[in-house]
Amino acid sequence: MRHSTLFTLGAALARALVLPQTTADCASFEGDVDLGDYDAKVLNTTYYPVGALNNSKIVNQIAVCELYATISYGNNDTLTFVLWLPDVLDYDNRFMAVGNGGMAGTIDLANMMTQLNSGMGFAVAGGNGGHEASANNGGSGAPGTYIPYLHDPDQVQAWIHDAISLFTPAAKALTTAYYGRAAWYAYYDGCSTGGAQGFALVQYHPELFDGIVAGSPGNWYSHLALSFLWNAQHTNTSASNLTQAILNFTANAVLDACDTIDGVEDRLIEDPLRCRFDIDTLACNGPHPSTTSNGNITCLTPAQIEAVKAIYAGPVRSDNGTHLYPDFDFGSESEWLLQEGNLAEAFSIPILQNLVYNDLHYNSDDFDWAPNVADVDDKAGTFIDEISPDLSTFRNRSGKLLVTQGWADPFNAATWPIEHLEQIENLLNGDVSDFLNLFMVPGGGHCGPAQSYPGVPATYHTVAALVDWVERGKKPEQVLSTNPPDGSGRTRKLCAYPSTARLIGKDINDWNSYVCE
């Protein structure tokens, strides 16, 4: 969404009237600022003219003064952060912090560049999550591998709960010193682990930001890891393994059944919760898979049917059947391949071995789905879950939270943000859309595109919508999505849950042809 011309001109006029026309000199700024109150140290400053910064072939469209700095915390631990300060005429009195992905350990320079180049006048900051990936198996887990930060309680606490809050006050102070006045508004944008960090900010640090975008939020992180383990255990034999061909066959059968329930034939399910599909209709008559002469799958064996049903069901306690995490939804089947061991090896098993049981020889096949759940809650959940439904402090100070979730997310079961929204509504006595709006993305993946849905626009214009909400009081009932991976000009309308998009126009590829209802 774009600001109105009047609003943009008004903001520009206000800046011209109250801001100095020059900023501090970047080269000398390092020695001019005192950050003693924040236990922070500026390591170096570098000025980059337009085009001089390059990240993943994306260059800075705005000149910046770059500051690298550190924050001391915990028991002799250090967090590194970077701050990009645009020239004064490109600065709109807005501060933006970005989150991390996965196990963190690096600064998300790609998202920082996105925010810098957005044209919204942000000073942009990002940190490494309180530990270095280079000292932690390159920032990824692996069975039997010692992950140092998972053995340091302060670093575990920082990873998701506190990482953004550790550097944000110092980054804000540096921004104030550079421009001679504090930013008018503070924003945060993060996805996946960064989405969890967004919920941590709302829950534990509600005073820091006016608006927060939390995408594909893994904020029930410990049970997200249990979801990975559950799905791996139910697909780990030669009989139960679901190959990509089997997954594609299953997904196509679901789409055949449910594609048009929204009135649009586009090989996309607008609302998977309305889909009614019986996986048993794909069962083979015998135990062996049936294929055509060219190897195409035509049915599923009993073991494969049970594996699909287990992923549809989600993890449950073995003693009483209590659900431990939501299930995966219809239309996401072609995205499940990572669930069949890769994610468990990257997250679940390292967390169990390093954080929960402190035993690199721990065999995850021995995990007991009744008593051992309490171990995960106690040893991991305490430090890495951000699931309190009481977000009243953030709400009461007029904070705004915008959440996105792809229906075909290969990592996160898509209905988790819906369930958490309902928990928040139950605690806060009803509608919470005055401060929290959730946008589900049909065919959307994890923090962007799903590989099997290349025609789905994968750039969500959430930050612009959030700025309008915070600064103009315009609650986002809809969000524009653009730039599908297939290179087409297709656009889509994302609707605030529980609304979905209904076609009223003729062009199914134009977001203006839809209404949210």
N, C-alpha and C positions, 0 to 999 in steps of 0.2 A: 504494500500500500504506500502511496506517496502522501507527503504532507500537502495540504492545500497551499496554493501560491501565496495566499495572504499570510498563512502561518509561517511559511518559509521566509518571506520578506520581513515579517515582524521579528522573527528570531535574528535575522541578519542585522536589522536595524538596532535591536537591543545589544547585540555584541559590539557593534560599531560604537555605541554610546558608552558602554561600561568597561570594555576590555582595552588594555594597552595595545598599541599597534605593533609592538615588538615583543619578543619573548626573550628569556635569558639566553645567553650565548651557550650553545651546546657544549663547546669544547671546555669552557670554564665551569660549567654547571656542577660537575662532580665535586669540585672543591668548595662550592658556595653553599651547599645545602646541609643542614644539620638534621639527622634522623635518629638522634640518640634515644628519643622516647620509644622508638620502635625496634631497638636492637638490630638495626639494619645498616648495611654498608654498601655504598655504591662502588662497584668494581671498575667500571669504565663507561664512557659516553662516546658515541660516534654519531656524526651527522650523515644522513643518507639523502641525497637529492632524489627526485623522481626517477624511478627505474633502476636505482642502485641496489635495492634489496631484492633478492630473488628467492622464492620458496616454491618448490615444485613447479617451476616455470611460470609462476605468477609473480609479477613484480609490483612494487609499491607505486601506486598512482599518486601518492601524496608524499611530500618530503617529510622526514621525521628525524627527531633527535632520539636515538636509541640508548637506553640505560640498562645495563646489566647490574643486578644487585643481589644481595643475599640477606636472609633473615635467620637469626639464630633462634632455636626453640628447643624445648625438651632437654634431654641430657646430652648436651654437646652435639645436637643435630642441626643441620643447615638446609634451608630451602632456597633455591635460586629462582629469581624471577627476572623478566624483561619487561620494560615499559617503552612504548612508542609514543612520542609526543609530537603531534603535527605542528607545522608552522601556525602562528596565531590565526591567520586568516582562514585556515582550514579546520579550525577547532571550534566546535559548537557547544562548548561547556558541558560535554557529556563524557563520562568515564565508563569504560567497558572492560570487564575482566572475563577471561575465557577459562574453561575447565580442561580436564585431562581425559584420556581414553585408557581403557584397559588397566594395567598395573601402574600407569603413570611413569614417572622417572624422566620424562622429557617435557619440553614446553611446546604447546600446540601452536607453532608458528603459522601453520596453514589457516587455522581459524582466526588468529590474530590478523593475518593479511586480509581475510575476508571482511572483517569488521573495519579495518583501516580503510579499505577501498570501497566501503559501502556508500561513501559520500555523506554520512550522517555526522561527521565531525567528532569521532571518538578519539580520546586518548585511550590506548589499548594496552592491557597488561595480561601476562600469563605466567604461571609458575610451573615447576617440575613435580609438584605433589609432595615435596618434602624429602625426596630421596632421588638418587641417580640411577637411571636404567643401566648405565654402564657397570655399576657395581651389583646389579641384580639380574644376572642372566640376560642382559640385553633388553630388559623390560618385559620379559615373557616368562611364564612358568613352564615347568616340565617335571614329570614324575621323577622322584629321586634326586632332585636338584635343590641345593641349599639356596634359599632366597633370603638374603640378609635382612631386608627391611621388614619381612614378616616375623622376625624374631626381636624386633625393637618396638616395644609398646607405643612409644611416642611417634615413631614413623608410621605405624599402623593407624594410630589415631589421626595423624595428619592426612594420610592418603585420601580419604574421602570426607571425613567429618570436618577437618580444620584447614586443609591445604589452602583454600581460597581466602579464608579469613586471616591466615597468617600474613600474607603479603599485601592484601588489599588496603589496609590502613596506611602502610608505608607508601604504596604506589599512589594512593590519593594525596598524601602529603607532598610527594614529589611533584605531582601534577599541579597542586596548589602553588608550590614554590616556583615552578617554571612559568606559569601564566600570571601569577600575582593574585589569583583568586581561586576559590574552590569550585569544582565542577558543580553545575546545578543539579545534574541527575547522574545516578550510578546504575549501571546495568551489568547483567551477567548472562553469558551464553555458554552452554555446555551440553554434550550429548554422551550417552552411554554411562561410563563412569562419571563423565562431566554432568550428565543428567542427575545422577545420584548426588554429586557435589552440590547441584542446584537445590535439591531437596534438603541437604544438610544445611545450606545457608538459610533456607526458610525456617527450618526447625531450630537450629542452634545459634544462628547469627542473623536474626531478622532485621537488625538495624543497618546492615551494610549496603543493601541494594534497594532501589526503588522498583526495579523490574527484573525478572528472572525468566530465561528460557531454559527449560529442562527437557531435552530430547531423549527418546528411547531410554527412560530412566531405569537404571539398575539399582534403585534405592533399597530394595530388599535383597541386598547383594549376597548375603549368606545363603538364602534360599534359591536365588538365581543359580548359584553354584550347585546346589542340590538338584536343580532342574537339569543342569548339564549332566550330572552324574546319573540321574534316573534314566535319561534318554540314551546315554551311552550303554548302560547295563542292559537295556531292553533291545539293543541292536548289535550286540557284540559277538554273536555267533554267525557262522556261515549261513545258517538257516534263517536267522532273523535280520541279518544285515539288509538295509534298504539302499540299493544302488541308486545313482542319479537317474538311471532309466526307469526304475520302479517308482521313484519319487515323481518324476515327470508324468508317468502314466497315471498315477493317483491324482495328481493335481489337475490334469486335463479332464479326468472323469468328474471331479468336483466342479470344475468350471462348466462342463457340459450341463451339469444339473442346476447350477446356481448363478451362472453369468447374468441371466436376464431378469433376475428378481427385482432389479432396480429399474427395469424398463429400457436398459441400454445394452446392446450386444457389443461388448468390447473386450471380452476375455479378461474381465476384471470384476471382482465382487465388491460392491460398494460397502455392504454391511454383512460380513461373514456370520454375524449372530442370527441373521434371518435365514441362513442356508440350512437346508435339511438334506442330509446325505447319509446313506447307510453304507459303510465300508464293506459290509458283508456281501454287497452286490458285486464286488470285484473278486470274490473268492473263486479259486480254481476248484474243479471237481475232485482232483487228486492232490497228493502232496507235492508234486513237481510243478514248477512254473511252466505255464504255457506260453510259447513264443511263436511268432510267424517265421517263415523261412529266412527272412532278413534280420531276425533277432529281436523284433519289437515285442515288448511285453503285452500280454493280453489278459492276464489275471494275476492274483496274488495267492501264494501258498498260505496255509493256516498259520505258520510261524510269522510270515510277513504281515498277515492281517493282525495278529496279536501285537506285533511291534508297533504298527500304525496306531492301534487302539491305545497302547500305553502312552504314546506321545500325545494323542488327543486327550487322554485323561489327565496327564500331568502327575507329578510325584505325590504319593500318599503315604501316610503312616501304615506300617504293616499290622499294627495291633488294633486300630480302631477306624482306619480308612479316612482319617482327617487329611484334607488337602494341604499340601505343604507349599505349593506354588501353582499358578494357573497353567492350563493346558494350551497347546498350540491350536490354531484355528483353521477352519476350512479355507483353502486357497493359499496356504503357506507351505504346503507339502514339498514343493520343488526347491524350497530353501533349507531343508532340514539336514543336509549332508554333514555340516559341521557339528550337529548335535550327536552324531554317532561316534564320538570319541575324542575329536579334536579339542572341543571346548572343555571337556572334562579334564583332559591332560594339561591344558593351558591354565585352567583356573581351579576346578574342583579339587583335583588331586594335590596340586601344590599347596592350596589352602589347608586341606586336611593334614598333609604331612608337615608343613612348616608352622602353621598357626594354631590348628586345633589340637593335634596330637604330638607335635614336636618329635616326629619320628619319620625319617626319610625312607624307612623300609615299610611304612604302614601300607597295607594292601587295601585299596578302596573297595575291592570286591567283598571285603569283610564288613563293610558299613552296614549296620543294623538300622533299618528304617523305622525303628521305634525309639529305643533309648539313646542312640547316637545322635539323634536330632537335637537333643538338649545340649550335647557337647558343642555342636556347631553354633547354636544360639548363644551359648555362654562364652565360648572362646573366640568366636568370629563375629557373630551378630552384634554383640555389645560394642564393637569397635567400628563396624563397617555398614550397619543398617541405619537408614534414616526414614523410618516408617511411622512415626507418631502422627496420628490424624489431627492433633491439636496444633493447628497453624494459626491460631487466633492472634498471636502477637504480631506476626507479619501482616495479617489482615487488618488489624487495628491501627497500624501505622501507614495504611493505604498502599502497602506493597502489592504488586501484581505478579502472578505466576502463570506462564503460558507453557503448556506441556504438549509435546508431539509424540506419536507412536505409530510406526508402520504396522499394518496388518500382516505383512509378510516378512517381518523381522526374523532373520535366521538365528538371532541370539536370544532375544527377550520374548517370552510369551506375551502376545499383544494385549491380552485382557488384564494384565497386572495394573497398568495405570487406571483402567476403568474401575477395578475393584478398590484400588486405593482412593480414588475419587469418591466412591460410595462410602468408604470408611470415614473420610473427612466430612462428607455431607451429614452422615449419621451423628457424628460428634458435635458438629456445629449447627445442628438443627435445620437442615434443609439446603436450599440452593446456595452455592458458594461462588457462582459465576461473577460476582462483583469483584473477586480477586483471583480466581483460578478458572482457567478455561483449558480444556483438553481437546486436541485435534487429532483424530485418527486418520491415517493415510492409507486409503485403499491401494494395495499393491506396493506400498512403501516398505523399504528394507530397514536396516539398522543405521540410523543417522544419515539416511539418503536412499540411494537406489537399491532395489532388490535385483539380483542378477537375472532372474527369470521374468522380470517385468520391465524390460528396457524402454517401453513406451510410456512409462509413468513419470511425470515430471518430478524431479528429485531435489529441486531447490525450493525450500520453504521460506517464504518471506515473513518469517516470524518476528525478527528483531524490529523491522519497520512497524509491524502491527503492535508490538509491545510498546514502542516509543509513542505511538499515537494514543495508546491506552493510558500510559503513565502521564504524558504531558498534556493531552487534550481530553482525557476522560472518555475516549471512544472505545468502548468494549469491543473486542474482535469477535464478531459473529462468524466471520469467514476469513480465510487466509489464502492468498494466491500461491500456487506452486507452479514452477516453470522448469525449463531445461531438462527434458528427459534424455537419458543416455543415448537413445537412438538418433539424436540430433534433430528431431522434428521440432516444430514450433508449438507443439501441444501444450496447453495450460489446463490446470485443474483447480477446482474450488474445494478447499478443505473446510469442513464445517465444525463448529463447536459442538462437541458431544453433548447430548445424544442426537443432535440433528445430523442428517445426511444430505448429500447433494441429489437433487431431482432435476432431470432434464426438462426444460421448458422451451428451449430453442432448437434450431436445426443442426447446428454444428457441434457434434459431440466432443470435439477437440478444443473447444473454446470455453474457458471458465465462465464467460458471461452467459453461456447457454444454460446455466444451472442456478437453482436457488437452494438455499439451505432450509430444511424444514423437518 
